[in-house]
Amino acid sequence: MTGPADSSHHRSRLASALHPRVVSVRTRIVAAITVTMAIGLLVVGSAVYFVERKSDLDQMDDRLRANLNTARFIVAEGEPVASDSPERQPWSTPTAALRSVVERMSADDNTGVMGMVANEINMVPGVRLDLDLSGADVFAEYIQEQTAAGEPVIGTYVDDDLAWRYLAAPIVVESSTGDDPAVFVMVYDIHAELAEFEDTARVFVIASLIALVLVAAVGGIVATRLLRPLRQMREIATRVSARSLDERIPVVGNDDVADLARTMNAMLDRLDAALDSQRRLLSDVGHELKTPITIVHGHIEVMDPTDVEDVRATQALTLDELERMGRLVQDLSDAASLHGSSPVTPTSVDLADLLVQIARKAQGITGAEISVGARARGRAMIDAARVTQAMLQLAQNAVAYGGGRIVLGSRLTGRHVELWVRDFGPGVPDEDKDEIFERFRRAATSDGVNGSGLGLNIVRLIAHAHGGSVRVDDAAGGGALFTIRLPRGPVDEAQIDREATPAGIVPAEKE
């Protein structure tokens, strides 16, 4: 035994299985935009960061080489002969030249300068620099090793958390011999130099995060507004049923989503029309079948089985009504086949030969007197079997309502072909000219005519399947003129020949 709670839980799990949770379109759109922008910002930021970092490192080396050239110039310039004399003479000792280089060298931000004599730090600038090298004894030992060959060196020194880019230039004076070696050293603190750009990078990261949040928020708002019609479509589709197709989607704006809403509304209109047509068909079929069933049931119910004549009469009546129901079912089947995806199969057809074949077949209709009027000369892309079916149905209708005398004909009108059937009966009242092509509709003059009420509707379906139309007009001199107008399709124009008459067919009378 399961209680209400268990049953509710089971229904909930079943609903979850049938309708699994999915990520909404809005969320996916916002996520895609945000991720794409994040990747773009990351690529741009990384590219700028590494380019600027390399540029800063290259600028350090450029400044170090500029300072090396300055040191060489100072050494080559020499020392003044006297304190107030512009004349100069070679340096007396490397130490004196080193002192002048250290004093006259203009240090940059995040730099340090020192002079080494006899492999020991001997002098530093008199001004305070960003990097104090006065106690860098380990570094001094490293510089001693790097300048052992007596050549200037630009390199990188790394120790624990230190990362320095340095210039070590031995000071050589030509006139001095045996003096202690002197080395000029300038150092850039790489971490400090790059820290300024890294601060900018951190600002960029923070600004990018803020931009991503704003993009996600704005994207969510915009996506919500743009996708609102889609949500309404889903809600309306959920509420729509075979009993109610009255709701329509509000159309707002003039964009793709608005076009989709218009298309959905048009589809709902077609569905509504199709369902209404289906209801009317069921009602009409029920009405049409009700009469013969009632007649058969009533006569069988009152039939006297002992009276042979009564049994025979009832049998004849029953067979006649069953035959009428059979024709109705066949006509319904024919009409249904014309609603399929490919109701017609157009082929190239000779119009004159087609009319001859239709006339010969129409002569088999009981009571028909067939003659042929004008014949179109040429070819058309049509379904010959369906067109023949429609023309024979019009001929049968003409015999039933207009007497036996019938004229068949065809003509070309530009890129269309018209096939017509003319009778000499009372014609069709103006108020019935449109309605007689509806399903189960009969003209006011159809009293006593035994038909299914689907014949002319099938003719119209065949014409529409070809992309054409059918109409009825009053014929000159009396009677009705039914015309099927069809597009000829991709064929060459043909001349109309109204003089030839097919063999074996009685010509139409002149009017």
C-alpha positions in Angstrom: 0.0 0.0 0.0 1.3 3.4 -0.8 0.0 6.6 0.7 -0.6 10.0 -0.9 2.9 11.2 -0.1 4.5 8.2 -1.9 2.2 8.7 -4.9 3.1 12.4 -5.1 6.8 11.6 -4.8 6.4 9.0 -7.6 4.7 11.5 -9.9 7.4 14.1 -9.1 10.1 11.6 -10.0 8.3 10.6 -13.2 7.8 14.2 -14.2 11.5 14.9 -13.6 12.4 11.9 -15.8 10.1 13.0 -18.6 11.1 16.6 -18.4 14.7 16.8 -17.2 16.0 20.2 -16.0 17.7 22.0 -18.7 19.8 25.2 -18.8 17.6 28.0 -20.1 18.5 29.7 -23.4 18.9 33.0 -21.6 21.5 31.5 -19.2 23.3 29.9 -22.1 23.4 33.2 -24.1 24.6 35.2 -21.1 27.2 32.6 -20.3 28.4 32.4 -23.8 28.8 36.2 -24.1 30.5 36.4 -20.7 32.9 33.6 -21.3 33.7 34.9 -24.8 34.4 38.4 -23.4 36.5 36.9 -20.5 38.6 34.9 -23.0 39.0 38.0 -25.1 40.1 40.2 -22.1 42.4 37.4 -21.0 44.1 37.1 -24.4 44.4 40.9 -24.8 45.6 41.4 -21.2 48.2 38.6 -21.4 49.5 39.9 -24.8 49.8 43.5 -23.5 51.4 42.2 -20.2 54.1 40.2 -21.9 54.8 42.8 -24.5 55.1 45.6 -22.0 57.2 43.4 -19.7 59.6 42.6 -22.4 59.7 46.3 -23.4 60.6 47.3 -19.8 63.4 44.7 -19.7 64.7 45.9 -23.0 64.6 49.5 -21.8 66.7 48.4 -18.7 69.4 47.0 -21.0 69.2 50.1 -23.2 69.8 52.4 -20.2 72.6 50.2 -18.9 74.3 50.3 -22.3 73.8 54.1 -22.4 75.5 54.4 -18.9 78.4 52.2 -20.1 78.9 54.6 -23.0 78.8 57.5 -20.6 81.4 55.9 -18.3 83.7 55.3 -21.3 83.3 58.9 -22.2 84.2 60.1 -18.7 87.2 57.9 -18.6 88.3 59.0 -22.1 87.8 62.7 -21.3 90.4 62.7 -18.5 90.7 64.8 -15.4 91.1 68.6 -15.2 94.7 69.9 -15.1 93.6 72.3 -12.3 90.4 72.9 -10.5 89.7 76.1 -12.5 91.2 75.0 -15.8 89.3 73.7 -18.7 92.3 71.6 -19.9 92.3 67.9 -19.2 94.9 65.2 -18.8 94.7 61.4 -18.5 93.5 60.0 -15.2 96.3 59.3 -12.8 94.7 56.2 -11.3 91.6 54.0 -12.0 90.3 54.9 -8.6 90.1 58.6 -9.5 88.4 57.8 -12.8 86.0 55.5 -10.9 85.2 58.2 -8.4 84.3 60.7 -11.2 82.1 58.1 -12.9 80.2 57.3 -9.8 79.8 61.0 -8.9 78.7 62.1 -12.4 76.4 59.2 -13.3 72.8 60.1 -13.1 70.9 57.2 -11.6 67.3 56.3 -12.6 64.4 55.0 -10.5 64.8 51.6 -8.9 68.6 51.7 -9.5 71.7 51.5 -7.4 75.3 52.5 -8.2 78.6 51.5 -6.5 82.3 51.5 -7.2 84.6 48.6 -6.3 88.3 48.9 -5.7 90.4 45.9 -5.0 87.2 43.8 -5.3 85.6 45.5 -2.4 82.8 48.1 -2.3 84.7 51.4 -2.0 82.3 54.1 -2.9 78.7 54.9 -3.4 76.9 58.1 -4.7 76.5 60.9 -2.3 72.8 61.0 -2.9 70.2 58.5 -1.7 69.1 56.0 -4.4 66.2 53.6 -4.5 68.6 50.7 -4.3 71.4 50.8 -1.6 74.3 48.6 -2.6 76.7 49.6 0.3 76.2 46.3 2.1 75.9 44.0 -0.9 79.1 42.0 -0.2 77.9 38.7 -1.7 76.9 40.6 -4.9 80.4 42.2 -4.9 82.0 38.8 -4.9 79.7 37.7 -7.8 80.8 40.9 -9.8 84.4 40.1 -9.1 84.0 36.7 -10.8 82.0 38.1 -13.8 84.7 40.9 -14.5 87.7 38.7 -14.1 88.4 38.9 -17.8 88.5 42.7 -17.7 85.5 43.2 -20.1 82.2 45.0 -19.4 79.3 42.7 -18.5 75.5 43.2 -18.6 73.7 40.3 -16.9 71.1 39.2 -14.4 71.8 38.4 -10.7 69.3 36.2 -8.9 69.5 35.3 -5.2 66.5 34.2 -3.1 64.0 37.0 -3.7 66.4 39.3 -5.5 66.4 39.8 -9.2 68.8 42.4 -10.5 69.8 43.5 -13.9 73.4 44.9 -13.7 76.2 46.6 -15.6 79.7 45.8 -14.4 82.4 47.9 -16.3 86.1 47.7 -15.3 87.8 51.1 -15.3 91.1 51.0 -17.2 93.5 54.0 -17.2 96.4 53.7 -19.7 99.0 55.6 -17.7 98.5 53.6 -14.5 100.2 50.3 -13.8 99.9 48.0 -10.9 97.0 49.9 -9.3 94.2 47.9 -7.7 91.4 47.1 -10.2 88.4 49.4 -10.2 84.9 48.4 -11.4 81.9 50.6 -11.9 78.6 48.8 -11.1 75.0 50.0 -11.9 72.0 47.8 -10.9 68.3 47.8 -11.8 65.9 46.1 -9.4 63.8 44.0 -11.8 61.0 43.4 -9.3 60.7 47.1 -8.4 60.9 48.1 -12.1 58.1 45.7 -13.1 56.0 46.4 -10.0 54.8 49.7 -11.5 53.4 47.9 -14.6 52.1 45.0 -12.4 50.1 47.6 -10.5 48.5 48.6 -13.8 47.9 45.0 -14.6 46.1 44.5 -11.4 43.9 47.5 -12.2 43.2 46.0 -15.6 42.2 42.7 -13.9 39.8 44.4 -11.5 38.3 46.6 -14.3 37.9 43.5 -16.4 36.0 41.7 -13.6 33.8 44.7 -13.2 33.2 44.8 -16.9 32.3 41.1 -17.0 29.8 41.6 -14.2 28.2 44.5 -16.1 28.2 42.6 -19.4 26.5 39.6 -17.7 23.9 41.9 -16.0 23.1 43.8 -19.2 23.2 40.6 -21.2 20.7 39.1 -18.8 18.4 42.0 -19.1 18.6 42.2 -22.9 18.2 38.5 -23.3 15.2 38.5 -21.0 13.5 41.2 -23.1 14.4 39.6 -26.4 13.4 36.0 -25.4 10.2 37.0 -23.7 8.2 36.2 -26.9 9.8 32.7 -26.8 8.8 32.2 -23.2 5.3 33.3 -24.2 5.3 30.9 -27.1 6.2 28.0 -24.7 3.5 29.0 -22.2 0.9 29.4 -25.0 1.9 26.1 -26.5 1.5 24.5 -23.1 -2.0 25.9 -22.8 -3.1 25.2 -26.4 -5.1 22.1 -26.9 -7.4 20.7 -29.5 -10.3 22.4 -27.8 -8.8 25.9 -27.6 -6.6 27.6 -30.2 -7.8 31.1 -29.6 -4.6 32.5 -27.9 -2.0 34.3 -30.0 1.5 35.5 -29.2 1.9 39.3 -28.8 4.1 40.7 -31.5 6.4 43.4 -30.2 9.1 45.1 -32.3 10.3 44.4 -35.8 13.1 41.9 -35.4 13.7 38.2 -35.9 11.9 37.3 -32.7 8.9 39.3 -33.8 8.9 37.6 -37.1 9.0 34.2 -35.3 6.0 35.3 -33.3 4.1 36.3 -36.5 5.0 32.9 -38.0 3.8 31.1 -34.9 0.6 33.0 -34.9 0.1 32.1 -38.6 0.8 28.5 -37.8 -1.8 28.6 -35.0 -4.3 30.2 -37.5 -3.7 27.3 -39.8 -4.0 24.7 -37.0 -7.2 26.4 -35.9 -8.6 26.3 -39.5 -7.5 22.7 -39.9 -9.2 21.7 -36.6 -12.3 23.6 -37.6 -12.3 21.9 -41.0 -11.9 18.5 -39.3 -14.8 19.2 -37.0 -17.0 20.3 -39.9 -15.9 17.2 -41.8 -16.9 14.9 -39.0 -20.2 16.7 -38.6 -20.9 16.6 -42.4 -19.9 12.9 -42.7 -22.1 12.1 -39.7 -24.9 14.0 -41.3 -24.5 12.3 -44.7 -24.2 8.8 -43.2 -27.1 9.3 -40.8 -29.7 9.5 -43.6 -28.9 6.2 -45.4 -28.4 4.4 -42.1 -31.8 5.7 -40.8 -33.4 4.6 -44.0 -31.9 1.1 -44.0 -32.6 0.7 -40.3 -36.2 1.8 -40.7 -37.0 -0.4 -43.6 -35.4 -3.5 -42.1 -37.2 -2.9 -38.9 -40.7 -2.8 -40.5 -39.9 -5.4 -43.2 -42.2 -8.5 -43.2 -39.8 -11.5 -43.5 -42.8 -13.6 -44.7 -43.6 -11.3 -47.6 -41.3 -12.1 -50.5 -42.0 -8.8 -52.3 -41.4 -6.8 -49.2 -38.1 -8.5 -48.6 -37.0 -7.9 -52.2 -38.0 -4.3 -52.1 -36.2 -3.8 -48.8 -33.1 -5.6 -50.2 -33.0 -3.4 -53.3 -33.4 -0.3 -51.2 -30.7 -1.4 -48.7 -28.2 -2.2 -51.5 -28.9 1.2 -53.1 -28.2 3.0 -49.8 -25.1 0.9 -49.1 -23.9 1.7 -52.6 -24.4 5.4 -51.9 -22.5 5.1 -48.6 -19.7 3.3 -50.5 -19.5 6.1 -53.0 -19.3 8.6 -50.1 -16.5 6.7 -48.5 -14.6 6.5 -51.8 -15.0 10.2 -52.4 -13.8 10.9 -48.9 -10.7 8.7 -49.6 -10.1 10.6 -52.8 -10.4 13.9 -51.1 -8.0 12.8 -48.3 -5.4 11.6 -50.8 -5.3 15.2 -52.2 -4.2 16.6 -48.8 -0.9 14.6 -48.8 2.6 15.9 -49.3 2.6 14.9 -53.0 -1.0 14.9 -54.2 -0.1 15.3 -57.8 2.8 14.1 -60.1 3.2 16.6 -62.9 4.6 15.3 -66.2 4.8 16.7 -69.7 1.4 16.2 -71.3 0.1 16.9 -74.9 -3.0 19.0 -74.2 -4.8 18.1 -77.4 -4.3 14.4 -76.9 -5.4 14.7 -73.2 -8.7 16.4 -74.2 -9.3 13.6 -76.8 -8.8 11.0 -74.1 -11.1 12.8 -71.6 -13.8 13.1 -74.3 -13.7 9.5 -75.1 -13.9 8.5 -71.5 -16.8 10.9 -70.9 -18.8 9.2 -73.6 -19.1 6.3 -71.2 -21.2 8.4 -68.8 -24.8 7.3 -68.9 -26.9 9.9 -70.7 -24.0 12.0 -71.8 -23.8 13.5 -75.3 -20.2 14.7 -75.6 -18.8 17.1 -78.2 -15.5 19.0 -78.3 -15.0 22.7 -78.7 -11.7 24.5 -79.0 -8.6 22.5 -78.3 -5.3 23.9 -77.0 -2.2 23.0 -79.0 1.0 22.5 -76.9 2.2 20.8 -73.8 1.9 21.4 -70.1 3.4 20.0 -66.9 0.3 18.6 -65.2 -0.9 15.3 -63.6 -2.9 13.8 -66.5 -4.7 11.2 -64.3 -5.8 13.9 -61.7 -6.9 16.3 -64.4 -8.8 13.6 -66.2 -10.5 12.7 -62.8 -11.5 16.3 -62.3 -12.8 16.8 -65.9 -14.9 13.5 -65.7 -16.3 14.7 -62.4 -17.4 17.9 -64.0 -18.9 16.0 -66.9 -20.7 13.7 -64.5 -22.0 16.8 -62.6 -23.1 18.4 -65.9 -25.1 15.2 -66.8 -26.7 15.1 -63.3 -27.6 18.8 -63.1 -27.7 20.1 -66.7 -29.0 17.3 -68.9 -27.0 15.1 -71.2 -25.6 17.6 -73.7 -22.0 18.6 -72.8 -19.1 20.4 -74.6 -15.5 19.9 -73.5 -12.7 22.3 -74.5 -9.3 23.8 -73.6 -7.4 26.9 -74.4 -4.0 28.6 -73.6 -3.9 31.9 -71.7 -0.3 33.0 -71.4 1.5 30.7 -69.0 -1.7 28.9 -68.0 -4.0 26.3 -69.6 -7.7 26.3 -69.1 -9.9 23.2 -69.5 -13.6 23.7 -69.4 -16.9 21.8 -69.4 -20.1 23.5 -70.6 -23.6 22.2 -70.1 -27.0 23.5 -71.3 -29.0 23.2 -68.1 -30.5 25.8 -65.9 -27.1 27.0 -64.7 -25.9 27.8 -61.2 -27.5 30.6 -59.2 -25.0 33.5 -58.4 -25.4 32.9 -54.7 -24.3 29.3 -55.1 -21.3 29.8 -57.4 -18.7 29.8 -54.6 -20.4 27.5 -52.2 -20.9 24.5 -54.5 -17.2 23.8 -54.3 -17.4 23.4 -50.6 -17.6 19.9 -49.0 -21.2 18.5 -48.9 -22.6 21.7 -50.4 -25.2 21.4 -53.2 -26.8 24.0 -55.3 -30.5 24.9 -54.8 -31.2 23.1 -58.1 -29.9 19.8 -56.8 -33.1 18.4 -55.4 -33.5 14.8 -56.2 -29.9 14.3 -57.4 -28.2 11.4 -55.7 -24.6 12.4 -55.0 -22.1 12.5 -52.2 -21.6 16.2 -52.2 -17.9 15.8 -52.6 -17.4 15.8 -56.4 -16.9 19.5 -56.9 -14.8 19.8 -53.8 -12.5 17.1 -55.2 -12.2 19.1 -58.4 -11.1 22.2 -56.4 -8.6 20.1 -54.4 -7.1 18.8 -57.7 -6.8 22.4 -59.1 -5.3 23.7 -55.9 -2.8 20.8 -55.8 -1.5 22.0 -59.3 -1.3 25.6 -58.0 -4.5 26.5 -60.0 -8.1 27.2 -59.5 -11.6 26.3 -60.6 -14.7 28.5 -61.2 -18.2 28.4 -62.6 -19.7 31.1 -64.9 -22.9 31.5 -66.8 -22.5 30.2 -70.3 -23.6 32.3 -73.3 -27.0 31.1 -74.4 -27.8 29.4 -71.1 -26.2 26.7 -69.0 -23.1 26.6 -66.8 -19.4 26.8 -67.8 -17.0 25.1 -65.3 -13.3 26.1 -65.9 -10.2 24.6 -64.4 -7.2 27.0 -64.7 -3.7 25.5 -64.2 -0.2 26.8 -64.7 1.6 25.2 -67.7 4.9 24.8 -65.9 8.4 25.0 -67.6 7.3 24.3 -71.2 7.5 26.4 -74.4 4.6 28.5 -75.5 2.3 26.8 -78.1 0.0 28.3 -80.6 -3.8 27.7 -80.1 -5.5 25.8 -82.8 -9.2 26.0 -82.7 -10.0 24.3 -86.1 -9.0 20.7 -85.6 -11.6 18.3 -84.4 -10.7 14.8 -83.0 -12.0 11.8 -84.9 -15.1 10.1 -83.5 -16.3 13.2 -81.6 -19.4 15.2 -82.5 -18.5 18.9 -83.0 -20.1 21.5 -80.8 -23.0 23.5 -82.1 -22.3 27.1 -83.1 -23.8 29.5 -80.7 
